[in-house]
Amino acid sequence: MARRDADSIIAKLRQMSEEGMGSVVSELMSNEQMRRRLGRAGERLMANKHVFDRNVETVLDFVNIPSKRDIRELKARLDTLSSQLVNLSMKIDQMLAGSEGKPAPRPARRTRRHDAR
């Protein structure tokens, strides 16, 4: 019984906090000046995050640790190489399938060149 009472109290507190937060947010957003300030704060936050990320990347590069961008670029290169290998494998398979039943072509004979002195 005490457990149910505690659960109902927690549920009531949660509902009150959600309603309270909703009313605070709606009041803040109805104020034009506050909206502009929050917008500018968000823009500054994103600019600072960009600078921070760039600085972290520089430090990681300095200590020779790959960054997320380095890993993404490497993955893209590996994906390209993998697709090229698949295409090459398919071409080889086609060549082998086409040459079955035909005698293997002889390599061209090389003739020696004699130097004229």
C-alpha positions as CSV (number, residue, x, y, z in Angstrom):
1,M,0.0,0.0,0.0
2,A,2.8,2.4,0.8
3,R,4.4,1.6,-2.5
4,R,1.2,2.6,-4.4
5,D,1.0,5.9,-2.4
6,A,4.7,6.7,-3.3
7,D,4.0,5.9,-6.9
8,S,1.0,8.1,-7.1
9,I,2.8,10.9,-5.4
10,I,5.7,10.6,-7.9
11,A,3.2,10.6,-10.7
12,K,1.5,13.7,-9.4
13,L,4.9,15.5,-9.0
14,R,5.9,14.5,-12.5
15,Q,2.6,15.8,-13.9
16,M,3.0,19.1,-12.0
17,S,6.7,19.5,-13.2
18,E,5.7,18.8,-16.9
19,E,2.8,21.3,-16.6
20,G,5.1,23.8,-14.9
21,M,7.8,23.4,-17.6
22,G,5.3,23.8,-20.3
23,S,4.0,27.0,-18.9
24,V,7.5,28.4,-18.4
25,V,8.5,27.6,-21.9
26,S,5.3,29.1,-23.4
27,E,5.9,32.3,-21.4
28,L,9.5,32.5,-22.6
29,M,8.5,32.0,-26.2
30,S,5.8,34.6,-26.1
31,N,8.3,37.2,-25.1
32,E,9.9,38.5,-28.4
33,Q,13.0,39.9,-26.7
34,M,13.6,36.6,-24.9
35,R,13.2,34.6,-28.2
36,R,15.8,36.8,-29.9
37,R,18.2,36.3,-27.0
38,L,17.7,32.6,-27.0
39,G,18.3,32.6,-30.8
40,R,21.5,34.5,-30.5
41,A,22.6,32.3,-27.6
42,G,22.0,29.2,-29.8
43,E,23.9,30.7,-32.7
44,R,26.9,31.5,-30.4
45,L,26.7,28.0,-29.0
46,M,26.9,26.5,-32.4
47,A,29.8,28.8,-33.4
48,N,31.7,27.9,-30.2
49,K,31.1,24.2,-30.8
50,H,32.5,24.5,-34.3
51,V,35.7,26.2,-33.0
52,F,35.9,23.6,-30.2
53,D,35.6,20.7,-32.7
54,R,38.3,22.3,-34.9
55,N,40.6,22.7,-31.9
56,V,40.1,19.2,-30.8
57,E,40.8,18.0,-34.3
58,T,44.1,20.0,-34.3
59,V,45.2,18.5,-31.0
60,L,44.3,14.9,-32.2
61,D,46.3,15.5,-35.4
62,F,49.2,16.8,-33.3
63,V,49.4,13.6,-31.2
64,N,48.7,11.5,-34.3
65,I,45.3,10.2,-33.4
66,P,42.7,10.1,-36.2
67,S,39.6,12.2,-35.8
68,K,36.1,11.3,-36.8
69,R,36.5,13.1,-40.1
70,D,39.8,11.1,-40.8
71,I,37.9,7.9,-40.1
72,R,35.0,8.9,-42.4
73,E,37.4,9.8,-45.2
74,L,39.3,6.5,-44.8
75,K,36.0,4.6,-44.8
76,A,35.0,6.4,-48.0
77,R,38.3,5.5,-49.6
78,L,38.0,1.9,-48.5
79,D,34.4,1.7,-49.9
80,T,35.7,3.0,-53.3
81,L,38.5,0.6,-53.3
82,S,36.2,-2.3,-52.4
83,S,33.8,-1.4,-55.2
84,Q,36.7,-1.2,-57.7
85,L,37.9,-4.7,-56.6
86,V,34.4,-6.1,-57.1
87,N,34.3,-4.6,-60.6
88,L,37.7,-6.0,-61.4
89,S,36.7,-9.4,-60.1
90,M,33.6,-9.4,-62.2
91,K,35.6,-8.5,-65.3
92,I,38.1,-11.3,-64.6
93,D,35.3,-13.8,-64.2
94,Q,33.8,-12.6,-67.5
95,M,37.1,-13.0,-69.3
96,L,37.6,-16.5,-67.8
97,A,34.1,-17.5,-68.7
98,G,34.6,-16.2,-72.3
99,S,38.0,-18.0,-72.7
100,E,36.7,-21.4,-71.6
101,G,36.6,-23.7,-74.6
102,K,39.1,-21.5,-76.5
103,P,42.8,-22.2,-76.5
104,A,44.8,-19.8,-74.4
105,P,46.3,-17.0,-76.5
106,R,50.0,-17.2,-76.9
107,P,52.0,-14.3,-75.7
108,A,53.6,-12.2,-78.6
109,R,57.2,-13.2,-79.4
110,R,59.7,-10.6,-78.8
111,T,62.4,-10.1,-81.3
112,R,65.8,-8.9,-80.3
113,R,67.0,-5.6,-81.6
114,H,70.6,-5.5,-82.6
115,D,72.3,-2.3,-82.0
116,A,73.8,-0.7,-85.1
117,R,77.2,0.6,-84.2
